[in-house]
Amino acid sequence: LWNGVMNMKYSALICAAGSGTRMKLGYNKVYAKLNDGQMIIDKTINVFLNDIDCEEIIVVSDPDVFLEMHNGVIDQRITLVQGGSTRQESVYHGLVKVKNSYVMIHDGARPFLNQDLLDSIKNTLATEDACLLMVPCKDTIKKVIDGYVETTYDRSTLMAAQTPQAFKTDLILSCTKKAMEENYTGTDDASLVEKYSDVKVKAVEGSYANIKITTIEDLKG
């Protein structure tokens, strides 16, 4: 145990291969700066760099751009991997490089993760092969088809998925391979485990502060 937390060594896979089109920045949004002056990607990576159990960090992004933005200097635990044409393909490119038995897959544009949430995931991995951070839905969710409400879901059973999503590496790698072979695109990494294995995915309580930056307004965090 490490301060009451399971000693769970793992790799972090940071998915940061986007182009920033939604934010109309003209460049990958992970290199935009937050109010504290840090680049999004640096704040995201630093949480893992500061975790004693994180043995390697695989950043899936254009290696040339990443190195240019960091003046060619990066931590020795970081491995850079070229992204694919889709997020799922990018994750796969990263997964084949993972050396550890456990991997946490995290959005490069989700910089407000904290150590407490990481510890919750590590404790969960002690007994589970797949888990992810989730928060209860605050809003009522309705299914809409052709502009009309089809049905209203029971909000008490609905949760919103976040990252990190954590897995035994061989489990998520085999499920992602199967998805690629069948040209199936999951809504997130956990959905591939749901579809291609019998492993139950454990929900871990996340935080509403752990947002993914998708708009200019989000940068004010």
C-alpha positions in Angstrom: 0.0 0.0 0.0 1.1 3.6 -0.7 -0.7 6.0 1.6 -3.7 3.7 1.8 -3.8 3.3 -2.0 -3.0 0.0 -3.8 0.5 0.0 -5.2 -0.7 -0.4 -8.8 1.9 0.2 -11.5 0.5 1.3 -14.8 1.1 3.0 -18.2 -0.8 6.2 -19.2 -1.9 6.6 -22.8 -2.8 10.2 -23.6 -4.9 10.6 -26.7 -4.0 14.1 -28.1 -4.1 13.7 -31.9 -6.9 16.1 -32.7 -6.8 19.1 -35.0 -8.8 21.7 -33.1 -11.3 22.2 -35.8 -14.3 22.5 -33.4 -12.6 25.3 -31.5 -11.5 27.0 -34.8 -8.0 27.5 -33.4 -6.2 26.4 -36.6 -4.0 24.1 -34.5 -4.4 21.1 -32.1 -6.3 22.5 -29.1 -4.1 20.6 -26.6 -1.4 23.3 -27.2 -3.7 26.1 -26.3 -3.0 27.8 -23.0 -5.2 27.7 -19.9 -5.7 30.7 -17.6 -2.7 29.7 -15.5 -0.4 29.9 -18.6 0.1 26.1 -18.9 -0.6 24.3 -22.2 -3.5 21.9 -21.8 -1.4 18.9 -22.8 1.2 19.8 -20.1 -1.3 20.1 -17.3 -2.8 16.8 -18.5 0.5 15.0 -18.5 1.8 16.4 -15.2 -0.8 14.6 -13.1 0.7 11.3 -14.4 4.3 12.5 -14.1 3.6 13.3 -10.5 2.1 9.8 -9.7 4.7 7.4 -8.4 2.9 4.4 -9.9 2.8 5.7 -13.5 5.8 4.0 -15.1 5.4 5.3 -18.7 3.4 7.9 -20.5 2.5 7.3 -24.2 1.4 10.5 -25.9 -0.4 9.9 -29.2 0.0 13.1 -31.1 2.2 14.4 -34.0 5.7 13.8 -32.5 7.3 16.7 -34.5 4.7 19.2 -33.3 4.9 18.0 -29.7 8.7 18.2 -29.7 8.6 21.7 -31.3 6.2 22.9 -28.7 8.5 21.6 -25.9 11.8 22.8 -27.5 12.9 19.2 -28.1 12.9 18.5 -24.3 10.6 15.9 -22.8 10.6 13.7 -19.7 12.3 10.3 -20.2 9.1 8.5 -19.2 7.3 10.0 -22.2 7.0 8.1 -25.5 5.6 9.9 -28.6 3.4 8.0 -31.0 1.9 9.2 -34.3 -1.9 9.3 -34.3 -4.2 7.6 -36.7 -7.1 8.8 -38.8 -9.6 8.2 -36.0 -9.4 8.4 -32.2 -9.8 4.6 -32.0 -7.0 4.1 -34.5 -4.9 6.5 -32.5 -5.5 4.6 -29.3 -4.6 1.4 -31.0 -1.3 2.9 -32.2 -0.6 3.8 -28.5 -1.7 0.5 -27.1 0.7 -1.6 -29.1 3.6 0.4 -27.4 2.3 -0.1 -23.9 4.8 -2.1 -21.7 2.8 -2.4 -18.6 0.1 -4.9 -17.6 -2.4 -2.1 -16.9 -3.1 1.0 -18.9 -5.1 4.2 -18.3 -6.4 5.8 -21.4 -7.0 9.6 -21.0 -8.1 12.5 -23.2 -5.3 14.9 -23.8 -7.8 17.8 -23.6 -9.0 16.7 -20.1 -6.5 18.6 -17.9 -8.3 18.8 -14.6 -7.8 15.2 -13.4 -6.4 15.0 -9.9 -4.5 12.5 -7.8 -7.6 11.5 -5.8 -9.3 10.3 -9.0 -6.2 8.4 -10.0 -6.1 6.7 -6.7 -9.7 5.7 -7.0 -9.0 4.0 -10.3 -5.9 2.3 -9.0 -7.8 0.9 -6.0 -10.5 -0.4 -8.4 -7.9 -2.1 -10.7 -6.9 -4.2 -7.7 -10.1 -6.2 -8.2 -11.4 -5.3 -11.7 -10.0 -5.7 -15.2 -11.9 -2.7 -16.6 -13.2 0.6 -15.1 -13.8 4.2 -15.9 -14.6 7.5 -14.2 -18.2 8.4 -14.4 -20.5 11.1 -13.0 -24.3 11.0 -12.6 -26.2 12.9 -15.4 -27.5 16.2 -14.1 -29.9 16.7 -17.0 -32.9 14.7 -18.1 -31.8 12.8 -21.2 -34.3 12.2 -24.0 -34.1 10.2 -27.2 -35.0 12.4 -30.2 -35.7 11.1 -33.7 -36.5 13.4 -36.6 -36.9 16.4 -34.3 -39.5 14.7 -32.0 -39.0 13.2 -28.5 -39.2 9.4 -28.7 -38.6 8.5 -25.1 -37.3 9.9 -21.8 -34.7 7.9 -19.9 -34.7 7.3 -16.1 -32.0 9.7 -15.0 -31.2 7.8 -11.8 -29.6 5.0 -13.9 -27.7 7.3 -16.3 -24.1 8.3 -15.9 -21.8 10.3 -18.1 -18.4 8.7 -19.1 -15.1 10.4 -18.5 -11.5 9.5 -18.7 -9.2 7.9 -17.6 -10.7 4.6 -18.6 -8.5 1.9 -17.2 -7.9 -1.7 -18.3 -5.7 -4.8 -18.2 -3.6 -4.0 -21.3 -4.1 -7.3 -23.1 -7.9 -7.0 -22.6 -8.3 -3.6 -24.2 -5.7 -4.4 -26.9 -7.6 -7.5 -28.0 -11.0 -5.8 -27.9 -9.6 -2.8 -29.9 -8.0 -5.2 -32.5 -11.4 -7.0 -33.0 -13.1 -3.7 -33.5 -10.6 -2.6 -36.1 -10.9 -5.9 -37.9 -14.7 -5.5 -38.0 -14.6 -1.8 -38.9 -16.6 -1.1 -35.7 -16.2 2.2 -34.0 -17.1 2.4 -30.3 -18.3 5.5 -28.6 -15.4 5.2 -26.1 -12.8 2.6 -25.1 -14.9 0.9 -22.5 -17.7 0.2 -25.1 -15.2 -2.1 -26.9 -14.8 -4.2 -23.8 -18.6 -4.2 -23.4 -19.0 -5.5 -27.0 -16.0 -7.8 -27.4 -15.6 -9.4 -24.0 -17.5 -10.8 -21.0 -15.7 -8.5 -18.6 -17.9 -6.2 -16.6 -16.8 -2.6 -16.7 -16.8 -1.0 -13.2 -18.1 2.6 -12.8 -15.8 4.7 -10.6 -17.1 8.0 -9.2 -15.5 10.9 -11.1 -15.8 14.6 -10.7 -17.8 17.3 -12.5 -14.6 19.4 -12.6 -12.9 16.7 -14.8 -14.2 18.3 -18.0 -12.9 17.8 -21.5 -12.1 21.1 -23.1 -14.2 21.5 -26.2 -14.9 25.3 -26.4 -12.9 28.5 -25.9 -14.9 29.1 -22.7 -13.6 25.9 -21.2 -10.1 27.3 -21.3 -11.0 29.6 -18.4 -10.8 26.6 -16.0 
